């Protein structure tokens, strides 16, 4: 999965947020470890700074938060609350603005960016953070309004937030008969996404998808089976104070619960595991690489699937990891180094025009295509506000070109996996079907024999499978398996 964003995965929900950025992991549960009022006040101020810079400069939230967390020595509760506020406001952005519009006499956009953000932070706490006293949420917002506005604006903030607090249990949500508008506001998604999904999935499934998108997915890691087994890793993590449970479908996967950076754990530093989602692990297993084979992994950065392929192959054979951005390939090199994998080479490659010298050269090819990322919104909250309807078709055109290029590198009899972290038909099934119509030497390859128990029946169309958050508690992924005829 590559969602055309910087290397980041984050997820938030009411009181638990999981932020992963370039191998740095925080799992916060602010309600379990409440910060002092002084720490909370500081967290609010930092959240304000981050949200303001993100809005005014269109910067990615995770980059700004990571910079702030690195620059200041904060207590764990303070870090947790800062992350909670920052991502919470973004996840619920349209709902917060709608609620504010109910109590403002003029459009929210007429307020300064600073006061808009102060109001959003305040309303988020009132609606979604039960452990924050309403008086604290309101009073601190008023103090911030004085700091970034004037007495009249501070009075406005005070009046609006107190009104929201009184009426928060009786908000005038759209009637359920207006399903698209209700889902958009209640679950905080753009209206165009809701309407698109309703056309593709139906009303009940869309609501389940949206509801799941606002929950916290587990932090998942993949055991480096070149070094140790999953049970051995569980014992080591237990000694390091980390709670673990087994993944349902991925045999080397673990769900972790922790309260400090993963990068601080000796087991991480020694390369005993790699941060990777369970759906992503299944992609590599469905390619089914064998020791000694020659593999091409296009669009490989940051290297999670690449290193997984190498471990499945027992570090025997050759993997060429390509990416259009040479800077991103450094992430693949670092992931391979940390996990002690020697069979991975990196090279700058534009998958749309694979060099002729590579044609018919690889036993297996993995194309984890750039995509809209709408299958992993529960990990990427700001993605839903960045994406636009026109993105889908433009990405589908790119994906088809990449698939054509990737297939040229495949030797006769070889297998190609096309995967994308999206559920949009234009980017998934329709890309594969268009390609199969164009390429006579390509044919579908059955997936069910390789799918784990519990997912075999999900191969509704031969060689294609959709993994869905609300059905499988997995990241939303599409995976297709294609073979080149002999």
C-alpha positions in Angstrom: 0.0 0.0 0.0 1.2 3.4 -0.9 -1.3 6.2 -0.5 0.8 8.9 -2.1 1.6 10.5 1.3 4.7 10.6 3.4 5.7 7.5 5.2 3.2 7.5 8.0 0.4 5.6 9.6 -1.7 6.9 12.3 -5.0 6.2 13.8 -7.1 7.9 16.4 -10.3 7.4 18.3 -11.8 9.1 21.4 -9.2 8.2 23.9 -6.7 5.9 22.2 -4.3 6.9 19.4 -1.7 4.9 17.6 0.9 6.9 15.7 3.5 5.3 13.6 6.1 7.3 11.7 9.2 5.9 10.1 9.5 3.1 12.7 8.7 5.3 15.7 5.6 4.1 17.5 3.5 5.5 20.3 0.5 3.8 21.7 -1.4 6.2 23.9 -4.3 5.7 26.2 -4.7 9.0 27.8 -7.6 8.0 30.0 -5.4 5.3 31.6 -2.6 7.7 32.6 -4.1 11.1 33.2 -1.9 14.1 32.8 -1.7 16.9 35.4 -3.5 20.1 34.6 -0.2 21.8 33.9 0.8 19.1 31.4 -2.7 19.2 29.8 -2.4 23.0 29.4 0.9 22.6 27.6 -0.4 19.8 25.4 -3.3 22.1 24.4 -0.9 24.8 23.4 1.3 22.5 21.4 -1.8 21.0 19.7 -2.9 24.5 18.8 0.6 25.3 17.2 0.5 22.1 15.2 -3.0 22.4 13.9 -2.5 26.1 13.0 0.7 25.3 11.0 -1.0 22.4 9.3 -3.9 24.6 8.2 -2.0 27.6 7.2 0.9 25.8 5.4 -1.0 22.6 4.4 1.7 20.5 6.1 1.1 16.9 7.1 0.0 16.5 10.6 2.2 13.6 11.5 5.4 15.4 10.4 4.5 18.4 12.6 3.6 16.3 15.6 6.8 14.2 15.2 8.9 17.3 15.1 7.2 18.7 18.3 7.6 15.4 20.2 11.2 15.2 19.2 11.9 18.9 20.1 10.4 18.8 23.6 10.9 16.5 26.6 7.3 15.8 27.5 6.0 13.3 30.1 4.2 10.3 28.7 0.7 11.6 29.7 1.5 14.9 28.1 2.6 13.2 24.8 -0.5 11.1 24.9 -2.9 14.1 25.3 -1.0 16.1 22.7 -1.4 13.3 20.2 -5.1 12.8 21.2 -6.0 16.4 20.6 -4.0 16.8 17.4 -5.4 13.8 15.5 -8.8 13.9 17.2 -9.6 17.4 15.8 -8.6 16.3 12.3 -10.5 13.1 12.4 -13.7 14.8 13.4 -13.2 18.0 11.5 -16.4 18.3 9.6 -18.5 17.3 12.6 -16.7 19.9 14.8 -17.3 22.6 12.2 -20.9 21.6 11.8 -21.5 21.8 15.6 -19.9 25.2 15.8 -22.0 26.4 12.9 -25.1 25.8 15.0 -24.0 28.4 17.6 -22.3 31.0 15.5 -24.1 33.9 14.0 -21.8 34.1 11.0 -19.7 31.5 9.0 -16.8 29.9 10.8 -14.5 30.9 8.0 -14.9 34.5 9.0 -13.1 33.9 12.2 -9.3 33.9 12.3 -7.5 30.6 11.9 -6.4 30.8 15.5 -9.9 31.2 16.9 -11.2 28.5 14.6 -8.6 26.1 16.0 -9.3 27.1 19.6 -13.0 26.4 19.1 -12.3 23.0 17.5 -10.0 21.9 20.2 -12.6 22.9 22.8 -15.5 21.2 21.1 -13.5 18.0 20.5 -12.9 17.7 24.2 -16.5 18.4 25.1 -17.9 15.8 22.6 -15.3 13.1 22.6 -13.2 13.2 25.8 -15.3 12.2 28.7 -12.4 12.4 31.2 -11.7 16.0 30.5 -13.9 18.2 32.8 -16.1 20.5 30.7 -15.0 23.4 32.9 -11.4 22.8 32.0 -12.1 22.5 28.3 -14.0 25.7 28.3 -11.7 27.7 30.6 -8.5 26.8 28.8 -10.1 27.6 25.4 -11.1 31.0 26.7 -7.5 31.6 27.9 -6.2 30.7 24.5 -8.7 33.0 22.9 -7.4 35.9 25.0 -3.9 35.0 23.9 -4.6 34.8 20.2 -7.6 37.2 19.9 -9.2 39.9 22.1 -11.7 40.2 24.9 -14.7 40.1 22.5 -13.5 37.0 20.8 -12.8 35.3 24.1 -16.4 36.1 25.2 -17.6 34.5 21.9 -15.5 31.3 22.6 -16.9 31.1 26.1 -20.5 31.5 25.0 -20.3 29.0 22.2 -18.5 26.3 24.1 -20.8 26.6 27.1 -23.8 26.3 24.8 -22.3 23.2 23.1 -21.7 21.6 26.5 -25.3 22.1 27.5 -26.7 20.7 24.3 -24.1 18.1 23.3 -26.5 15.2 24.0 -29.3 16.7 21.9 -27.5 17.9 18.8 -29.8 18.1 15.7 -28.2 15.4 13.6 -29.7 14.9 10.2 -32.6 12.5 10.0 -31.6 8.9 9.3 -33.8 9.0 6.3 -31.1 11.3 4.8 -28.6 8.5 5.2 -25.7 10.1 3.3 -25.9 13.4 5.3 -26.3 11.5 8.6 -23.3 9.3 8.0 -21.2 12.2 6.8 -21.8 14.2 9.9 -22.2 11.5 12.6 -19.0 9.6 11.5 -17.1 12.5 10.1 -16.5 11.7 6.4 -16.7 13.9 3.3 -20.2 13.6 1.7 -18.7 12.6 -1.6 -17.0 9.5 -0.1 -20.2 8.5 1.7 -22.2 8.7 -1.6 -19.5 6.8 -3.5 -19.5 4.0 -1.0 -23.2 3.8 -0.8 -23.3 3.3 -4.6 -20.7 0.5 -4.3 -21.5 -1.2 -1.0 -25.0 -0.4 0.2 -26.1 1.6 3.2 -25.7 -0.9 6.0 -22.2 -1.9 5.0 -21.2 1.8 4.5 -22.2 2.5 8.1 -20.3 -0.5 9.4 -17.3 0.6 7.4 -17.5 4.2 8.7 -18.0 3.1 12.3 -15.0 0.8 12.1 -13.0 3.6 10.5 -13.4 5.6 13.8 -12.1 2.7 16.0 -8.5 2.0 17.0 -6.8 -0.8 14.9 -4.2 -2.8 16.7 -0.5 -2.0 16.5 0.8 -4.9 14.5 4.3 -6.2 14.1 5.8 -9.1 12.1 8.3 -11.5 13.8 11.6 -11.6 12.1 11.6 -15.4 11.6 15.2 -15.4 10.4 16.1 -14.8 14.1 13.4 -16.3 16.3 9.8 -17.6 16.4 6.7 -15.8 17.3 6.4 -17.5 20.8 10.0 -16.6 21.6 9.3 -13.0 20.6 6.3 -12.9 22.8 8.3 -14.0 25.8 11.0 -11.3 25.1 8.4 -8.6 24.7 6.7 -9.7 27.9 10.0 -9.3 29.7 10.2 -5.8 28.2 6.8 -4.9 29.6 4.8 -5.2 26.3 1.5 -6.9 26.1 1.0 -9.1 23.0 -1.7 -11.2 21.3 -1.5 -13.3 18.2 -2.8 -12.0 14.9 -5.7 -14.0 13.6 -4.5 -14.6 10.0 -0.8 -13.9 9.8 1.2 -16.7 11.4 4.2 -14.4 12.3 2.1 -11.4 13.4 1.5 -9.9 16.8 -0.6 -7.2 18.2 1.2 -5.0 20.8 0.0 -2.7 23.5 2.7 -0.5 24.9 3.2 3.0 26.4 6.6 4.0 25.1 8.4 4.2 21.8 9.0 1.0 20.0 12.4 2.2 18.9 13.4 2.2 22.6 12.8 -1.5 22.9 16.0 -3.7 22.7 14.0 -6.3 20.7 13.2 -3.6 18.1 16.8 -2.4 18.0 18.0 -6.0 17.5 15.7 -6.4 14.5 13.5 -9.1 16.1 10.4 -7.6 14.5 9.2 -5.1 12.0 6.1 -2.8 12.2 3.7 -4.1 9.6 -0.1 -4.4 9.2 -1.6 -7.9 9.0 -3.2 -7.3 5.6 0.3 -6.3 4.3 1.7 -9.5 5.6 -0.9 -11.5 3.7 0.2 -9.8 0.5 3.7 -11.4 0.7 2.3 -14.8 1.6 0.0 -14.7 -1.4 3.0 -14.0 -3.7 4.4 -17.2 -2.2 8.1 -16.6 -3.0 10.5 -19.6 -2.8 14.1 -19.7 -1.6 16.5 -19.2 -4.4 14.1 -17.3 -6.7 14.6 -13.9 -8.3 11.9 -11.4 -7.1 11.1 -7.9 -8.2 9.3 -5.6 -5.7 8.2 -2.4 -7.4 7.1 0.6 -5.4 8.9 -1.1 -2.5 9.6 1.7 0.0 9.6 1.8 2.9 10.4 -1.9 2.8 7.9 -3.8 4.9 6.8 -6.2 2.2 10.3 -6.4 0.8 11.9 -7.6 4.0 9.0 -10.0 4.6 9.6 -11.6 1.2 13.2 -12.0 2.2 12.4 -13.8 5.4 9.8 -16.1 3.7 12.7 -17.0 1.3 15.0 -17.8 4.2 17.4 -15.1 3.0 18.1 -17.2 -0.1 17.8 -15.9 -3.6 17.7 -12.3 -4.9 15.2 -9.5 -4.4 15.4 -6.3 -6.4 13.5 -3.5 -4.6 12.6 -0.6 -6.9 11.0 2.8 -6.3 10.8 5.9 -8.3 12.3 8.0 -5.4 15.9 7.1 -4.6 15.5 8.8 -1.2 12.8 6.4 -0.2 15.0 3.5 -1.1 17.2 4.4 1.9 14.3 3.2 4.1 14.4 -0.2 2.4 18.1 -0.4 2.9 17.8 0.5 6.5 15.0 -2.0 7.1 17.0 -4.8 5.5 20.1 -3.9 7.5 18.3 -3.8 10.8 16.7 -7.3 10.1 20.0 -8.8 8.9 18.7 -9.5 5.4 21.4 -9.8 2.7 19.5 -10.7 -0.5 17.8 -7.3 -1.1 19.3 -4.8 -3.6 17.7 -1.5 -4.2 17.5 0.4 -7.5 15.6 3.5 -8.7 13.0 2.3 -11.1 10.0 3.8 -12.7 7.6 0.9 -12.8 5.8 2.3 -15.9 8.9 1.8 -18.0 10.8 -1.2 -16.6 14.1 -1.4 -18.5 14.2 -3.9 -21.4 17.1 -5.7 -19.7 14.7 -6.7 -16.9 12.0 -8.1 -19.2 11.0 -11.7 -18.6 13.6 -11.9 -15.8 11.8 -12.5 -12.5 10.1 -15.5 -11.1 7.7 -13.3 -9.2 6.8 -9.6 -9.1 5.1 -7.6 -6.4 3.3 -4.4 -7.4 2.0 -2.7 -4.3 0.6 0.2 -6.2 0.2 3.9 -5.2 -3.5 4.4 -4.4 -6.1 6.6 -2.8 -5.5 4.8 0.5 -9.2 4.8 1.3 -9.0 1.3 2.8 -6.8 2.5 5.6 -8.6 5.7 6.7 -8.8 4.4 10.2 -5.0 4.8 10.3 -4.8 8.0 8.2 -7.3 10.5 9.5 -6.3 13.5 7.4 -6.4 11.5 4.2 -10.1 11.8 3.9 -9.9 15.6 3.8 -7.0 15.6 1.3 -8.5 13.2 -1.2 -10.8 14.6 -4.0 -13.1 12.6 -6.3 -11.0 13.2 -9.3 -8.0 11.4 -7.6 -9.6 8.0 -8.1 -9.6 8.0 -11.9 -6.2 9.6 -12.2 -4.7 7.0 -9.8 -6.4 4.2 -11.7 -4.7 5.3 -14.9 -1.3 5.3 -13.2 -2.0 1.9 -11.7 -2.8 0.3 -15.1 0.5 1.7 -16.5 2.4 0.3 -13.5 0.7 -3.1 -13.9 1.7 -3.2 -17.6 5.3 -2.4 -16.8 5.5 -4.9 -13.9 4.1 -7.7 -16.0 6.8 -7.2 -18.6 9.4 -8.1 -16.0 7.7 -11.4 -15.2 9.1 -14.6 -16.8 6.8 -17.1 -18.5 5.0 -19.1 -15.8 5.8 -16.5 -13.2 3.3 -14.9 -10.8 2.5 -11.3 -10.1 0.6 -9.9 -7.1 -1.2 -6.5 -7.6 -2.2 -5.0 -4.3 -3.6 -1.7 -3.1 -4.9 -0.3 0.2 -8.1 0.8 -1.2 -11.6 -0.6 -2.0 -12.5 1.6 -4.8 -13.5 -0.5 -7.9 -11.7 1.8 -10.3 -8.4 1.2 -8.5 -8.8 -2.5 -7.9 -11.0 -4.9 -9.8 -11.4 -2.6 -12.9 -7.6 -2.1 -13.2 -7.0 -5.9 -13.2 -9.9 -6.6 -15.6 -8.7 -3.8 -18.0 -5.2 -5.3 -17.9 -6.4 -8.9 -18.5 -8.3 -7.7 -21.6 -5.2 -6.0 -22.9 -2.6 -8.7 -22.2 -3.3 -12.1 -23.8 -0.5 -13.8 -21.9 -1.9 -12.9 -18.5 -4.4 -15.1 -16.6 -5.9 -15.2 -13.2 -4.3 -17.3 -10.6 -6.3 -18.9 -7.7 -5.8 -17.4 -4.3 -7.9 -19.6 -2.1 -5.3 -22.3 -1.8 -2.9 -19.7 -0.2 -5.4 -17.8 1.9 -5.5 -18.5 5.6 -8.5 -20.3 7.1 -11.3 -17.8 7.6 -10.5 -15.8 4.4 -10.7 -18.5 1.8 -14.4 -17.8 1.0 -13.5 -14.1 0.4 -12.2 -15.0 -3.1 -15.5 -14.1 -4.7 -13.9 -13.7 -8.1 -11.1 -16.0 -9.2 -7.7 -14.5 -8.3 -9.1 -11.5 -6.4 -9.9 -10.8 -2.8 -11.0 -7.8 -0.8 -10.0 -7.5 2.9 -12.4 -5.2 4.8 -11.9 -3.5 8.2 -15.5 -4.0 9.3 -15.7 -7.7 8.3 -12.2 -9.0 9.1 -10.7 -6.4 11.5 -8.0 -5.9 8.9 -6.8 -2.9 7.0 -8.8 -2.5 3.8 -6.8 -4.1 1.0 -7.4 -5.5 -2.5 -5.1 -8.3 -3.7 -5.1 -9.9 -7.1 -2.9 -12.8 -8.3 -1.9 -13.0 -12.0 0.2 -15.6 -13.9 2.0 -15.2 -17.1 1.3 -18.1 -19.5 4.1 -20.3 -20.6 
